[in-house]
């Protein structure tokens, strides 16, 4: 295990060094962490109501089009919209190569985009997964593909599924998760399968004694979570399935009453918690990958 951890420690700096050397070769500028966060926020705002654009792709193109650290919000928005194609009432997410082709980039410009992508994928924002402990990386990786499959079948964005699982299971460490493969804390109402009566401490409540659903595998828990949301009409009524981005789906879950967690001022904060997790761990990039070709 120590060797594997050391390998990770060495691996990412090597990628970053290679990217920096590549950028130096093509005489292009670094993007500050503050600008990265701004780009991410603007891209996510631009995506609302449409489709989730990959902020790193936007950053790479925008940095070739404009000076990285002085580009304006309008320029970021303009670049983000290059990735969105509207067909009647539907939106399609374009791949970065489509955008590069539409801009008729020279070979030099293509290499500059590639250099920025390598840098962004190695560095991203300073709080990315590469700098998180192995438990977080492992948990996200373990449910990522299942979350994508469920998105394709049910329409729940992978970022939302993963963020909810993180909150409800405490990164897969809860008793419900470890013993019963229940990573969402779903109780056994209207349930014909196995159940377990246990006392548990949910992330927003303490000492809950109740019957909870028991699953054979984590994959079963992932699928049942999507079925649970699909079969309960209040989620569709509140726009969960018509929402196209993580912030919209997070808001829909809160408005539908998935959780009643509040802050000290009595304000509902479930959507805020989900959004914070998604941005912190760059889970919206999984949404972008899943949405490519959809629309």
VOPAGU-2260 file (C-alpha; in pm, 1 decimal, decimal comma):
REM VOPAGU-2260
SITE   aa  ch    i         X         Y         Z
SITE  UNK   A    0       0,0       0,0       0,0
SITE  UNK   A    1     283,1     240,0      79,1
SITE  UNK   A    2     436,6     180,5    -260,9
SITE  UNK   A    3     102,8     247,7    -431,7
SITE  UNK   A    4      58,3     571,6    -237,6
SITE  UNK   A    5     413,1     679,0    -318,8
SITE  UNK   A    6     344,4     604,8    -683,9
SITE  UNK   A    7      46,2     839,7    -678,8
SITE  UNK   A    8     250,0    1107,2    -505,0
SITE  UNK   A    9     516,2    1085,9    -776,2
SITE  UNK   A   10     280,6    1030,5   -1070,9
SITE  UNK   A   11      79,4    1352,6   -1059,9
SITE  UNK   A   12     377,4    1587,9   -1018,5
SITE  UNK   A   13     538,0    1416,5   -1319,0
SITE  UNK   A   14     226,4    1486,1   -1526,0
SITE  UNK   A   15     229,1    1846,5   -1409,8
SITE  UNK   A   16     599,5    1887,2   -1490,9
SITE  UNK   A   17     543,0    1745,4   -1839,1
SITE  UNK   A   18     249,5    1980,4   -1893,6
SITE  UNK   A   19     448,1    2281,3   -1772,7
SITE  UNK   A   20     736,3    2192,3   -2003,8
SITE  UNK   A   21     490,3    2159,2   -2291,7
SITE  UNK   A   22     344,7    2500,9   -2209,8
SITE  UNK   A   23     691,3    2654,0   -2193,1
SITE  UNK   A   24     771,7    2503,7   -2532,6
SITE  UNK   A   25     471,9    2677,4   -2690,1
SITE  UNK   A   26     519,6    2998,7   -2490,7
SITE  UNK   A   27     176,5    2998,0   -2329,2
SITE  UNK   A   28      75,3    3133,6   -1991,4
SITE  UNK   A   29     -34,2    2955,4   -1676,7
SITE  UNK   A   30    -389,7    2998,8   -1549,7
SITE  UNK   A   31    -414,5    3111,0   -1188,9
SITE  UNK   A   32    -624,0    2909,2    -945,2
SITE  UNK   A   33    -850,4    3212,3    -897,4
SITE  UNK   A   34    -914,2    3231,4   -1270,6
SITE  UNK   A   35    -981,1    2857,3   -1285,0
SITE  UNK   A   36   -1248,9    2893,9   -1018,6
SITE  UNK   A   37   -1400,5    3188,5   -1203,6
SITE  UNK   A   38   -1409,2    2992,1   -1529,2
SITE  UNK   A   39   -1569,2    2696,4   -1353,2
SITE  UNK   A   40   -1838,2    2917,1   -1198,2
SITE  UNK   A   41   -1915,8    3101,3   -1522,6
SITE  UNK   A   42   -1928,5    2779,1   -1725,6
SITE  UNK   A   43   -2159,2    2613,6   -1473,7
SITE  UNK   A   44   -2387,1    2919,0   -1475,1
SITE  UNK   A   45   -2391,1    2922,0   -1855,6
SITE  UNK   A   46   -2481,9    2552,5   -1859,0
SITE  UNK   A   47   -2798,2    2597,2   -1650,9
SITE  UNK   A   48   -3111,9    2509,8   -1843,7
SITE  UNK   A   49   -2907,1    2363,7   -2127,2
SITE  UNK   A   50   -2641,6    2096,5   -2076,2
SITE  UNK   A   51   -2333,6    2060,2   -1855,5
SITE  UNK   A   52   -2027,5    2200,3   -2031,8
SITE  UNK   A   53   -1678,8    2086,6   -1928,6
SITE  UNK   A   54   -1510,2    2391,6   -1777,0
SITE  UNK   A   55   -1161,3    2257,9   -1849,1
SITE  UNK   A   56   -1239,1    2235,1   -2221,4
SITE  UNK   A   57   -1369,5    2591,6   -2209,8
SITE  UNK   A   58   -1060,6    2709,4   -2020,9
SITE  UNK   A   59    -830,2    2553,3   -2280,7
SITE  UNK   A   60   -1006,9    2717,2   -2575,8
SITE  UNK   A   61   -1058,2    3051,7   -2401,5
SITE  UNK   A   62    -691,1    3066,5   -2303,6
SITE  UNK   A   63    -594,6    3039,7   -2669,5
SITE  UNK   A   64    -853,4    3297,8   -2772,8
SITE  UNK   A   65    -784,0    3544,9   -2492,6
SITE  UNK   A   66    -519,1    3624,1   -2231,9
SITE  UNK   A   67    -578,7    3361,9   -1957,9
SITE  UNK   A   68    -573,5    3582,7   -1650,1
SITE  UNK   A   69    -744,3    3887,7   -1801,6
SITE  UNK   A   70   -1026,7    3722,2   -1994,9
SITE  UNK   A   71   -1367,1    3868,8   -1911,4
SITE  UNK   A   72   -1683,2    3693,1   -1800,2
SITE  UNK   A   73   -1846,7    3762,2   -2135,6
SITE  UNK   A   74   -1555,9    3595,9   -2313,8
SITE  UNK   A   75   -1584,1    3287,7   -2094,9
SITE  UNK   A   76   -1959,9    3273,4   -2159,6
SITE  UNK   A   77   -1903,0    3311,6   -2533,5
SITE  UNK   A   78   -1652,9    3026,5   -2531,5
SITE  UNK   A   79   -1880,7    2802,9   -2322,8
SITE  UNK   A   80   -2164,1    2855,6   -2570,5
SITE  UNK   A   81   -1940,8    2724,6   -2849,9
SITE  UNK   A   82   -1982,8    2382,2   -2689,5
SITE  UNK   A   83   -2363,5    2396,5   -2686,8
SITE  UNK   A   84   -2572,4    2312,2   -2991,5
SITE  UNK   A   85   -2946,3    2370,5   -2980,2
SITE  UNK   A   86   -3179,5    2151,2   -3183,1
SITE  UNK   A   87   -3536,6    2274,8   -3146,7
SITE  UNK   A   88   -3594,5    2239,7   -2770,3
SITE  UNK   A   89   -3301,2    2004,7   -2704,9
SITE  UNK   A   90   -2934,2    2075,0   -2644,3
SITE  UNK   A   91   -2631,1    1874,3   -2748,6
SITE  UNK   A   92   -2285,3    1898,3   -2596,0
SITE  UNK   A   93   -2008,2    1927,7   -2852,3
SITE  UNK   A   94   -1673,4    1758,3   -2812,5
SITE  UNK   A   95   -1370,7    1984,8   -2797,5
SITE  UNK   A   96   -1246,7    1861,8   -3135,5
SITE  UNK   A   97   -1570,8    1985,1   -3294,0
SITE  UNK   A   98   -1512,5    2329,7   -3146,9
SITE  UNK   A   99   -1149,6    2332,5   -3260,0
SITE  UNK   A  100   -1257,8    2238,5   -3611,8
SITE  UNK   A  101   -1529,2    2506,7   -3617,6
SITE  UNK   A  102   -1272,2    2767,6   -3512,0
SITE  UNK   A  103   -1039,7    2651,3   -3791,3
SITE  UNK   A  104    -739,5    2643,6   -3560,5
SITE  UNK   A  105    -388,9    2619,0   -3697,4
SITE  UNK   A  106    -161,7    2333,3   -3591,5
SITE  UNK   A  107       9,7    2571,2   -3350,6
SITE  UNK   A  108    -321,6    2665,4   -3188,5
SITE  UNK   A  109    -422,6    2299,4   -3163,3
SITE  UNK   A  110     -98,8    2225,3   -2981,0
SITE  UNK   A  111    -163,8    2517,9   -2747,9
SITE  UNK   A  112    -508,6    2378,8   -2664,3
SITE  UNK   A  113    -353,0    2038,9   -2600,0
SITE  UNK   A  114     -93,5    2196,4   -2370,9
SITE  UNK   A  115    -361,2    2374,0   -2169,4
SITE  UNK   A  116    -566,9    2054,6   -2141,8
SITE  UNK   A  117    -267,3    1860,5   -2013,8
SITE  UNK   A  118    -197,0    2131,1   -1759,7
SITE  UNK   A  119    -560,8    2156,1   -1647,1
SITE  UNK   A  120    -601,6    1779,8   -1618,7
SITE  UNK   A  121    -286,2    1758,7   -1408,9
SITE  UNK   A  122    -351,0    2065,7   -1196,5
SITE  UNK   A  123    -716,0    2165,7   -1226,9
SITE  UNK   A  124    -811,3    2345,0    -909,8
SITE  UNK   A  125    -581,3    2288,4    -616,3
SITE  UNK   A  126    -849,0    2096,5    -423,6
SITE  UNK   A  127    -907,6    1835,2    -691,7
SITE  UNK   A  128    -926,5    1462,7    -632,2
SITE  UNK   A  129    -554,9    1415,5    -692,3
SITE  UNK   A  130    -489,1    1584,0    -359,7
SITE  UNK   A  131    -758,0    1399,0    -166,6
SITE  UNK   A  132    -699,0    1087,1      37,6
SITE  UNK   A  133    -743,2     744,8    -116,2
SITE  UNK   A  134   -1075,6     677,4      58,0
SITE  UNK   A  135   -1246,1     958,0    -132,4
SITE  UNK   A  136   -1086,1     867,6    -463,5
SITE  UNK   A  137   -1171,6     500,6    -416,4
SITE  UNK   A  138   -1532,5     563,6    -318,1
SITE  UNK   A  139   -1604,7     790,9    -613,4
SITE  UNK   A  140   -1435,6     549,2    -853,6
SITE  UNK   A  141   -1629,4     253,9    -712,2
SITE  UNK   A  142   -1970,7     402,4    -796,5
SITE  UNK   A  143   -1886,5     623,1   -1094,8
SITE  UNK   A  144   -1975,1     374,4   -1369,6
SITE  UNK   A  145   -2294,8     268,8   -1194,5
SITE  UNK   A  146   -2393,9     633,4   -1158,5
SITE  UNK   A  147   -2335,2     689,4   -1531,0
SITE  UNK   A  148   -2538,0     378,9   -1622,1
SITE  UNK   A  149   -2824,3     502,4   -1405,5
SITE  UNK   A  150   -2809,2     844,0   -1571,7
SITE  UNK   A  151   -2843,8     680,4   -1912,1
SITE  UNK   A  152   -3145,6     481,3   -1793,3
SITE  UNK   A  153   -3320,1     715,2   -1550,0
SITE  UNK   A  154   -3183,8    1066,8   -1605,7
SITE  UNK   A  155   -3030,5    1131,1   -1262,9
SITE  UNK   A  156   -2698,4    1306,4   -1320,8
SITE  UNK   A  157   -2394,0    1106,1   -1203,5
SITE  UNK   A  158   -2271,4    1398,7    -995,2
SITE  UNK   A  159   -2599,1    1406,4    -802,9
SITE  UNK   A  160   -2600,2    1031,9    -741,6
SITE  UNK   A  161   -2239,8    1036,4    -621,6
SITE  UNK   A  162   -2283,9    1344,7    -402,5
SITE  UNK   A  163   -2594,7    1199,8    -239,1
SITE  UNK   A  164   -2411,8     873,5    -173,0
SITE  UNK   A  165   -2122,7    1064,3     -14,8
SITE  UNK   A  166   -2355,9    1254,4     217,1
SITE  UNK   A  167   -2580,3     963,8     311,9
SITE  UNK   A  168   -2308,9     699,7     360,5
SITE  UNK   A  169   -2022,5     911,2     494,0
SITE  UNK   A  170   -1798,5     810,7     203,7
SITE  UNK   A  171   -1919,2     450,0     223,3
SITE  UNK   A  172   -1825,4     410,5     589,8
SITE  UNK   A  173   -2172,7     402,3     746,6
SITE  UNK   A  174   -2303,1      79,9     900,1
SITE  UNK   A  175   -2582,6      73,7     643,8
SITE  UNK   A  176   -2329,3      92,5     364,4
SITE  UNK   A  177   -2073,3    -152,4     500,7
SITE  UNK   A  178   -2311,0    -422,0     629,7
SITE  UNK   A  179   -2615,6    -382,2     409,4
SITE  UNK   A  180   -2491,4    -212,0      88,3
SITE  UNK   A  181   -2741,3      70,8     146,5
SITE  UNK   A  182   -2544,8     382,1      52,1
SITE  UNK   A  183   -2843,2     619,6      39,5
SITE  UNK   A  184   -3004,9     540,0     373,8
SITE  UNK   A  185   -3334,4     448,2     206,6
SITE  UNK   A  186   -3586,8     314,5     456,3
SITE  UNK   A  187   -3795,4       5,5     384,1
SITE  UNK   A  188   -4131,7     173,1     321,6
SITE  UNK   A  189   -4312,3       7,3      26,7
SITE  UNK   A  190   -4035,0    -250,1       7,3
SITE  UNK   A  191   -4074,3    -625,4     -40,3
SITE  UNK   A  192   -3705,5    -707,5     -12,7
SITE  UNK   A  193   -3489,3    -775,4     290,2
SITE  UNK   A  194   -3466,3    -510,9     560,4
SITE  UNK   A  195   -3265,7    -443,4     874,7
SITE  UNK   A  196   -3384,2    -265,0    1186,6
SITE  UNK   A  197   -3093,8     -64,6    1318,8
SITE  UNK   A  198   -3013,4     253,8    1503,5
SITE  UNK   A  199   -2815,3     483,5    1282,3
SITE  UNK   A  200   -2691,5     840,4    1283,2
SITE  UNK   A  201   -2778,4    1004,2     953,3
SITE  UNK   A  202   -2573,6    1298,9     830,0
SITE  UNK   A  203   -2847,6    1541,1     930,9
SITE  UNK   A  204   -3016,3    1355,0    1216,6
SITE  UNK   A  205   -2901,0    1158,9    1518,3
SITE  UNK   A  206   -2996,5     818,0    1660,3
SITE  UNK   A  207   -3261,2     708,8    1411,6
SITE  UNK   A  208   -3415,0     366,4    1485,5
SITE  UNK   A  209   -3586,2     236,6    1173,3
SITE  UNK   A  210   -3612,8     -38,8     915,4
SITE  UNK   A  211   -3380,0      11,5     620,9
SITE  UNK   A  212   -3355,9    -162,5     286,1
SITE  UNK   A  213   -3090,2    -429,8     246,7
SITE  UNK   A  214   -2918,4    -490,6     -87,4
SITE  UNK   A  215   -2700,6    -771,2    -215,8
SITE  UNK   A  216   -2460,9    -527,2    -384,2
SITE  UNK   A  217   -2381,3    -156,5    -402,4
SITE  UNK   A  218   -2496,8    -168,1    -765,5
SITE  UNK   A  219   -2841,9    -275,5    -645,3
SITE  UNK   A  220   -2845,9      21,8    -408,4
SITE  UNK   A  221   -2752,6     258,9    -690,7
SITE  UNK   A  222   -3027,9     130,1    -916,8
SITE  UNK   A  223   -3291,8     124,5    -644,0
SITE  UNK   A  224   -3208,7     485,0    -559,6
SITE  UNK   A  225   -3289,9     587,1    -916,7
SITE  UNK   A  226   -3606,3     374,2    -917,9
SITE  UNK   A  227   -3708,0     530,6    -585,5
SITE  UNK   A  228   -3678,4     880,8    -732,4
SITE  UNK   A  229   -3848,1     782,1   -1057,7
SITE  UNK   A  230   -4148,6     613,8    -897,6
SITE  UNK   A  231   -4213,5     893,5    -649,0
SITE  UNK   A  232   -4418,4    1156,6    -838,3
SITE  UNK   A  233   -4305,1    1448,5    -623,8
SITE  UNK   A  234   -3959,3    1442,9    -780,2
SITE  UNK   A  235   -4088,8    1469,2   -1135,1
SITE  UNK   A  236   -4336,0    1734,5   -1020,6
SITE  UNK   A  237   -4049,6    1945,1    -885,0
SITE  UNK   A  238   -3851,1    1922,1   -1207,8
SITE  UNK   A  239   -3585,8    1665,9   -1119,7
SITE  UNK   A  240   -3599,4    1487,1   -1453,4
SITE  UNK   A  241   -3635,8    1795,8   -1670,6
SITE  UNK   A  242   -3330,9    1957,7   -1508,2
SITE  UNK   A  243   -3013,2    1936,1   -1714,6
SITE  UNK   A  244   -2744,2    2044,0   -1467,9
SITE  UNK   A  245   -2638,5    1945,3   -1118,8
SITE  UNK   A  246   -2743,2    2273,7    -957,1
SITE  UNK   A  247   -3094,9    2239,6   -1099,1
SITE  UNK   A  248   -3128,4    1876,9    -992,4
SITE  UNK   A  249   -2994,0    1955,0    -644,9
SITE  UNK   A  250   -3254,4    2230,1    -608,5
SITE  UNK   A  251   -3530,0    1997,7    -733,1
SITE  UNK   A  252   -3436,9    1733,3    -475,1
SITE  UNK   A  253   -3454,2    1989,5    -196,2
SITE  UNK   A  254   -3785,8    2132,7    -313,8
SITE  UNK   A  255   -3930,1    1781,6    -341,4
SITE  UNK   A  256   -3841,4    1721,2      21,6
SITE  UNK   A  257   -3569,8    1459,5     -16,1
SITE  UNK   A  258   -3406,9    1605,6     293,3
SITE  UNK   A  259   -3526,6    1856,3     549,5
SITE  UNK   A  260   -3181,2    1948,7     679,5
SITE  UNK   A  261   -3154,6    2314,2     783,1
SITE  UNK   A  262   -2885,7    2547,0     909,5
SITE  UNK   A  263   -2904,0    2731,5    1240,2
SITE  UNK   A  264   -3113,3    3003,2    1078,4
SITE  UNK   A  265   -3376,4    2749,9     973,7
SITE  UNK   A  266   -3284,3    2766,4     604,8
SITE  UNK   A  267   -3285,9    2449,1     396,7
SITE  UNK   A  268   -2932,9    2360,7     288,0
SITE  UNK   A  269   -2949,9    2014,9     124,8
SITE  UNK   A  270   -2900,2    2150,2    -226,8
SITE  UNK   A  271   -2615,5    2367,6    -102,3
SITE  UNK   A  272   -2440,4    2064,6      49,2
SITE  UNK   A  273   -2473,7    1867,1    -273,9
SITE  UNK   A  274   -2350,5    2154,6    -489,7
SITE  UNK   A  275   -2053,7    2215,5    -262,3
SITE  UNK   A  276   -1949,5    1849,3    -281,3
SITE  UNK   A  277   -1989,6    1839,5    -658,2
SITE  UNK   A  278   -1777,0    2148,8    -713,1
SITE  UNK   A  279   -1515,9    2048,3    -457,3
SITE  UNK   A  280   -1462,1    1709,4    -620,1
SITE  UNK   A  281   -1523,7    1819,6    -980,4
SITE  UNK   A  282   -1808,1    1570,8   -1019,7
SITE  UNK   A  283   -1974,7    1786,2   -1286,0
SITE  UNK   A  284   -1697,3    1676,6   -1521,9
SITE  UNK   A  285   -1845,7    1326,4   -1500,6
SITE  UNK   A  286   -2179,4    1478,5   -1606,1
SITE  UNK   A  287   -2014,4    1637,4   -1909,1
SITE  UNK   A  288   -1861,9    1306,8   -2015,6
SITE  UNK   A  289   -2196,0    1130,3   -1969,6
SITE  UNK   A  290   -2385,8    1395,5   -2166,5
SITE  UNK   A  291   -2158,7    1388,8   -2470,8
SITE  UNK   A  292   -2370,9    1263,3   -2758,3
SITE  UNK   A  293   -2696,6    1313,6   -2567,4
SITE  UNK   A  294   -2959,4    1569,0   -2651,2
